[in-house]
Amino acid sequence: MFKAYQDHIVQNLSFLKESKLLIAISGGLDSVVLAHLCHQLKLNITFAHCNFNLRGKESDADEAFVLQLAEDLNIECFVEHFDTLTYAKANKQSTQMAARDLRYHWFRELAGVLEFDYILTAHHADDNLETFLINLSRGTGLEGLTGIPEVNETIVRPLLPFSRDDIEAFAKQNKWAWREDSSNASTKYLRNKLRHEVIPILKGINPQLLQNFNKTQGHLQESLGIINDRIEEVSDSVRKKIGPEEIHFDIHKLKALNNTNAYLYEF
């Protein structure tokens, strides 16, 4: 997997080689493998670990593990503690959404203050499939079906082409330790239910599911690019006025378009 990862960086994410990088590391399998891979490539990396204080001693053990890994690899590591439950209650959010908001806000704040060029997260191909299915189940447009972007402004996901099976096999091959989050086994969350109950059935039906899904994602992203070009072209012709709080469209030009509702949805 190292050679495949190295080739992926060189061919598609070469800008990372000259950048100052902040790795979001939980101590779990995916982020630990990402950390080792980036370290082996001698990228300029620093760790950032969030302790959400949701699992008591288990959360503290995750933090201790990440700090030890950072020491072993001689990598600087930042740790932040959050009162996630209080934040979730105050903002009327689920615990998962609150943790996500807290995590990304801190990462961006840290990157801004210390001038990191990019933030790396360890999302992989299975995460992408799960996100696709979540969006599909809730109803979405084409953009929601294109999954997790590999590069989204300063967020980069270098493991996106690789499956969880690839990542786990590589970690075991190298005898790397990692932490297991006990909450990942619970099926009360939609993502975990898909991961443990739905996707294994789909993979059983078609063992090439992930490879075919990746190809489909590529086609959808190309189609989205064409649509976005067309929307930009048409919006320029039908917009009458853009104000600080309003955009005015020429209703007659809108009605002259085929599939007007589709254009309005994109606008």
MOGI-V532441 format. One record per residue. N is the residue number from 1. SS is DSSP state (A for helix, B for strand, O for the rest). PHI is phi in radians with two decimals (none if undefined). D_LAST is the distance of its C-alpha to the last C-alpha in Angstrom with 1 decimal. Layout:
n=N ss=SS phi=PHI d_last=D_LAST
n=N ss=SS phi=PHI d_last=D_LAST
This chain:
n=1 ss=O phi=none d_last=41.9
n=2 ss=A phi=-1.02 d_last=42.7
n=3 ss=A phi=-1.10 d_last=42.8
n=4 ss=A phi=-1.12 d_last=39.5
n=5 ss=A phi=-1.16 d_last=37.9
n=6 ss=A phi=-1.04 d_last=39.5
n=7 ss=A phi=-1.10 d_last=38.2
n=8 ss=A phi=-1.10 d_last=34.7
n=9 ss=A phi=-1.11 d_last=34.8
n=10 ss=A phi=-1.10 d_last=36.4
n=11 ss=A phi=-1.41 d_last=34.1
n=12 ss=A phi=-2.10 d_last=30.7
n=13 ss=O phi=-2.33 d_last=31.1
n=14 ss=A phi=-1.09 d_last=33.8
n=15 ss=A phi=-1.11 d_last=32.5
n=16 ss=A phi=-1.19 d_last=33.7
n=17 ss=A phi=-1.17 d_last=37.3
n=18 ss=A phi=-1.94 d_last=37.2
n=19 ss=O phi=-2.00 d_last=35.3
n=20 ss=B phi=-1.64 d_last=36.3
n=21 ss=B phi=-2.06 d_last=35.0
n=22 ss=B phi=-1.94 d_last=34.8
n=23 ss=B phi=-1.70 d_last=35.2
n=24 ss=B phi=-1.35 d_last=34.1
n=25 ss=O phi=-2.18 d_last=37.2
n=26 ss=O phi=-1.65 d_last=38.0
n=27 ss=O phi=1.80 d_last=41.2
n=28 ss=O phi=-1.34 d_last=39.9
n=29 ss=A phi=-0.89 d_last=40.4
n=30 ss=A phi=-1.10 d_last=37.1
n=31 ss=A phi=-1.25 d_last=37.1
n=32 ss=A phi=-1.18 d_last=40.8
n=33 ss=A phi=-1.13 d_last=40.5
n=34 ss=A phi=-1.01 d_last=37.7
n=35 ss=A phi=-1.08 d_last=40.0
n=36 ss=A phi=-1.11 d_last=43.0
n=37 ss=A phi=-1.08 d_last=41.1
n=38 ss=A phi=-1.15 d_last=39.8
n=39 ss=A phi=-1.15 d_last=43.3
n=40 ss=A phi=-1.15 d_last=44.9
n=41 ss=O phi=-1.43 d_last=42.7
n=42 ss=O phi=1.07 d_last=43.8
n=43 ss=O phi=-1.33 d_last=40.4
n=44 ss=B phi=-1.48 d_last=40.3
n=45 ss=B phi=-2.10 d_last=39.4
n=46 ss=B phi=-2.37 d_last=39.7
n=47 ss=B phi=-1.63 d_last=39.3
n=48 ss=B phi=-2.36 d_last=37.4
n=49 ss=B phi=-2.10 d_last=38.3
n=50 ss=B phi=-1.79 d_last=37.1
n=51 ss=B phi=-1.84 d_last=39.6
n=52 ss=O phi=-1.50 d_last=37.8
n=53 ss=O phi=0.92 d_last=41.2
n=54 ss=O phi=-1.88 d_last=40.2
n=55 ss=O phi=-2.23 d_last=43.0
n=56 ss=O phi=0.98 d_last=46.0
n=57 ss=A phi=-1.09 d_last=48.5
n=58 ss=A phi=-1.13 d_last=46.2
n=59 ss=A phi=-1.09 d_last=43.5
n=60 ss=A phi=-1.17 d_last=46.3
n=61 ss=A phi=-1.19 d_last=47.7
n=62 ss=A phi=-1.06 d_last=44.3
n=63 ss=A phi=-1.07 d_last=44.4
n=64 ss=A phi=-1.08 d_last=48.0
n=65 ss=A phi=-1.10 d_last=47.2
n=66 ss=A phi=-1.12 d_last=44.4
n=67 ss=A phi=-1.10 d_last=46.7
n=68 ss=A phi=-1.19 d_last=49.5
n=69 ss=A phi=-1.08 d_last=47.3
n=70 ss=A phi=-1.06 d_last=46.2
n=71 ss=A phi=-1.16 d_last=49.9
n=72 ss=A phi=-1.09 d_last=50.9
n=73 ss=A phi=-1.64 d_last=48.5
n=74 ss=O phi=1.04 d_last=49.1
n=75 ss=O phi=-2.13 d_last=45.5
n=76 ss=O phi=-1.15 d_last=44.4
n=77 ss=B phi=-2.41 d_last=42.7
n=78 ss=B phi=-1.84 d_last=40.9
n=79 ss=B phi=-2.24 d_last=40.9
n=80 ss=B phi=-2.27 d_last=39.2
n=81 ss=B phi=-1.78 d_last=40.1
n=82 ss=O phi=-2.23 d_last=37.7
n=83 ss=O phi=-1.63 d_last=38.4
n=84 ss=A phi=-1.14 d_last=35.6
n=85 ss=A phi=-1.13 d_last=36.6
n=86 ss=A phi=-1.12 d_last=36.9
n=87 ss=A phi=-1.11 d_last=33.4
n=88 ss=A phi=-1.09 d_last=31.9
n=89 ss=A phi=-1.15 d_last=33.7
n=90 ss=A phi=-1.14 d_last=32.8
n=91 ss=O phi=-1.80 d_last=29.1
n=92 ss=O phi=0.92 d_last=29.2
n=93 ss=O phi=-2.10 d_last=28.1
n=94 ss=O phi=-1.22 d_last=29.7
n=95 ss=A phi=-1.04 d_last=32.2
n=96 ss=A phi=-1.11 d_last=30.2
n=97 ss=A phi=-1.19 d_last=27.0
n=98 ss=A phi=-1.10 d_last=29.2
n=99 ss=A phi=-1.08 d_last=31.0
n=100 ss=A phi=-1.11 d_last=27.8
n=101 ss=A phi=-1.08 d_last=26.6
n=102 ss=A phi=-1.08 d_last=30.1
n=103 ss=A phi=-1.06 d_last=30.5
n=104 ss=A phi=-1.23 d_last=27.5
n=105 ss=A phi=-1.10 d_last=28.0
n=106 ss=A phi=-1.19 d_last=31.6
n=107 ss=A phi=-0.99 d_last=30.9
n=108 ss=A phi=-1.17 d_last=28.6
n=109 ss=A phi=-1.11 d_last=31.1
n=110 ss=A phi=-1.09 d_last=33.9
n=111 ss=A phi=-1.11 d_last=32.2
n=112 ss=A phi=-1.19 d_last=31.5
n=113 ss=A phi=-1.21 d_last=35.1
n=114 ss=A phi=-1.76 d_last=36.9
n=115 ss=O phi=1.04 d_last=34.7
n=116 ss=O phi=-1.38 d_last=33.7
n=117 ss=O phi=-1.40 d_last=31.4
n=118 ss=B phi=-2.49 d_last=29.9
n=119 ss=B phi=-1.93 d_last=30.1
n=120 ss=B phi=-1.76 d_last=31.1
n=121 ss=O phi=-2.07 d_last=30.6
n=122 ss=O phi=-1.77 d_last=32.4
n=123 ss=O phi=-1.08 d_last=29.7
n=124 ss=O phi=-2.25 d_last=30.9
n=125 ss=A phi=-1.07 d_last=30.1
n=126 ss=A phi=-1.18 d_last=31.1
n=127 ss=A phi=-1.04 d_last=28.8
n=128 ss=A phi=-1.10 d_last=25.9
n=129 ss=A phi=-1.11 d_last=27.0
n=130 ss=A phi=-1.07 d_last=27.4
n=131 ss=A phi=-1.11 d_last=23.8
n=132 ss=A phi=-1.00 d_last=22.5
n=133 ss=A phi=-1.19 d_last=24.7
n=134 ss=A phi=-1.09 d_last=23.7
n=135 ss=A phi=-1.09 d_last=20.0
n=136 ss=A phi=-1.09 d_last=20.9
n=137 ss=A phi=-1.20 d_last=23.3
n=138 ss=A phi=-1.62 d_last=20.8
n=139 ss=O phi=1.60 d_last=18.0
n=140 ss=O phi=-2.81 d_last=15.0
n=141 ss=O phi=-1.60 d_last=12.4
n=142 ss=A phi=-1.04 d_last=13.5
n=143 ss=A phi=-1.06 d_last=13.1
n=144 ss=A phi=-1.21 d_last=15.5
n=145 ss=A phi=-1.61 d_last=17.9
n=146 ss=O phi=-1.47 d_last=18.3
n=147 ss=O phi=1.34 d_last=20.5
n=148 ss=O phi=-1.48 d_last=21.7
n=149 ss=O phi=-1.24 d_last=21.0
n=150 ss=O phi=-1.21 d_last=24.4
n=151 ss=B phi=-2.24 d_last=23.4
n=152 ss=B phi=-2.32 d_last=20.9
n=153 ss=O phi=1.02 d_last=21.6
n=154 ss=O phi=-1.68 d_last=25.2
n=155 ss=B phi=-1.63 d_last=25.4
n=156 ss=B phi=-2.21 d_last=27.1
n=157 ss=O phi=-2.15 d_last=28.3
n=158 ss=O phi=-1.21 d_last=31.2
n=159 ss=O phi=-1.59 d_last=32.4
n=160 ss=O phi=-1.01 d_last=29.3
n=161 ss=O phi=-1.30 d_last=31.1
n=162 ss=O phi=-1.80 d_last=34.1
n=163 ss=O phi=-1.49 d_last=35.0
n=164 ss=A phi=-1.09 d_last=36.7
n=165 ss=A phi=-1.08 d_last=39.8
n=166 ss=A phi=-1.03 d_last=39.9
n=167 ss=A phi=-1.15 d_last=39.6
n=168 ss=A phi=-1.15 d_last=42.3
n=169 ss=A phi=-1.07 d_last=44.7
n=170 ss=A phi=-1.17 d_last=44.4
n=171 ss=A phi=-1.12 d_last=45.1
n=172 ss=A phi=-1.18 d_last=48.1
n=173 ss=A phi=-1.03 d_last=49.4
n=174 ss=O phi=-1.61 d_last=49.5
n=175 ss=O phi=1.02 d_last=50.8
n=176 ss=O phi=-1.51 d_last=48.2
n=177 ss=O phi=-1.51 d_last=48.1
n=178 ss=O phi=-2.68 d_last=45.0
n=179 ss=O phi=-1.80 d_last=44.3
n=180 ss=O phi=-1.78 d_last=43.2
n=181 ss=O phi=-1.47 d_last=41.0
n=182 ss=A phi=-1.08 d_last=42.5
n=183 ss=A phi=-1.22 d_last=39.3
n=184 ss=A phi=-1.20 d_last=37.8
n=185 ss=A phi=-1.47 d_last=40.3
n=186 ss=O phi=-1.33 d_last=39.1
n=187 ss=O phi=-1.72 d_last=37.0
n=188 ss=O phi=-1.33 d_last=35.9
n=189 ss=O phi=-1.63 d_last=32.6
n=190 ss=A phi=-1.01 d_last=30.1
n=191 ss=A phi=-1.04 d_last=29.9
n=192 ss=A phi=-1.18 d_last=33.7
n=193 ss=A phi=-1.10 d_last=34.1
n=194 ss=A phi=-1.11 d_last=32.0
n=195 ss=A phi=-1.11 d_last=33.9
n=196 ss=A phi=-1.66 d_last=37.3
n=197 ss=A phi=-2.03 d_last=37.1
n=198 ss=A phi=-1.64 d_last=34.3
n=199 ss=A phi=-1.10 d_last=33.9
n=200 ss=A phi=-1.02 d_last=37.7
n=201 ss=A phi=-1.18 d_last=37.8
n=202 ss=A phi=-1.11 d_last=35.1
n=203 ss=A phi=-1.20 d_last=36.9
n=204 ss=A phi=-1.18 d_last=40.1
n=205 ss=A phi=-1.22 d_last=38.7
n=206 ss=O phi=-2.43 d_last=37.4
n=207 ss=O phi=-1.07 d_last=38.8
n=208 ss=O phi=-1.61 d_last=36.4
n=209 ss=A phi=-0.94 d_last=33.4
n=210 ss=A phi=-1.14 d_last=32.2
n=211 ss=A phi=-1.09 d_last=32.7
n=212 ss=A phi=-1.16 d_last=30.9
n=213 ss=A phi=-1.10 d_last=28.0
n=214 ss=A phi=-1.07 d_last=27.7
n=215 ss=A phi=-1.13 d_last=27.6
n=216 ss=A phi=-1.07 d_last=24.9
n=217 ss=A phi=-1.03 d_last=22.8
n=218 ss=A phi=-1.06 d_last=23.4
n=219 ss=A phi=-1.12 d_last=22.3
n=220 ss=A phi=-1.12 d_last=19.0
n=221 ss=A phi=-1.15 d_last=18.3
n=222 ss=A phi=-1.15 d_last=19.1
n=223 ss=A phi=-1.11 d_last=16.9
n=224 ss=A phi=-1.09 d_last=13.9
n=225 ss=A phi=-1.07 d_last=14.9
n=226 ss=A phi=-1.11 d_last=14.9
n=227 ss=A phi=-1.09 d_last=11.5
n=228 ss=A phi=-1.08 d_last=10.1
n=229 ss=A phi=-1.08 d_last=12.4
n=230 ss=A phi=-1.17 d_last=11.2
n=231 ss=A phi=-1.11 d_last=7.5
n=232 ss=A phi=-1.11 d_last=9.0
n=233 ss=A phi=-1.11 d_last=11.6
n=234 ss=A phi=-1.24 d_last=9.8
n=235 ss=A phi=-1.08 d_last=7.5
n=236 ss=A phi=-1.10 d_last=11.0
n=237 ss=A phi=-1.49 d_last=12.6
n=238 ss=A phi=-1.80 d_last=10.7
n=239 ss=B phi=-1.32 d_last=10.3
n=240 ss=B phi=-1.77 d_last=13.6
n=241 ss=B phi=-2.73 d_last=14.0
n=242 ss=B phi=-2.12 d_last=12.8
n=243 ss=O phi=-2.00 d_last=15.2
n=244 ss=O phi=-1.11 d_last=16.2
n=245 ss=O phi=-2.25 d_last=14.7
n=246 ss=O phi=-2.49 d_last=12.5
n=247 ss=B phi=-2.17 d_last=10.0
n=248 ss=B phi=-1.82 d_last=11.3
n=249 ss=B phi=-2.00 d_last=10.2
n=250 ss=O phi=-1.40 d_last=13.0
n=251 ss=A phi=-1.10 d_last=13.4
n=252 ss=A phi=-1.20 d_last=15.9
n=253 ss=A phi=-1.20 d_last=13.9
n=254 ss=A phi=-1.10 d_last=11.1
n=255 ss=A phi=-1.15 d_last=14.2
n=256 ss=O phi=-1.35 d_last=15.7
n=257 ss=O phi=-1.39 d_last=13.2
n=258 ss=O phi=-1.27 d_last=14.5
n=259 ss=O phi=0.98 d_last=12.8
n=260 ss=A phi=-0.97 d_last=10.5
n=261 ss=A phi=-1.07 d_last=9.7
n=262 ss=A phi=-1.13 d_last=8.7
n=263 ss=A phi=-1.14 d_last=6.1
n=264 ss=A phi=-1.07 d_last=5.0
n=265 ss=A phi=-1.04 d_last=5.5
n=266 ss=A phi=-1.22 d_last=3.8
n=267 ss=O phi=-1.06 d_last=0.0
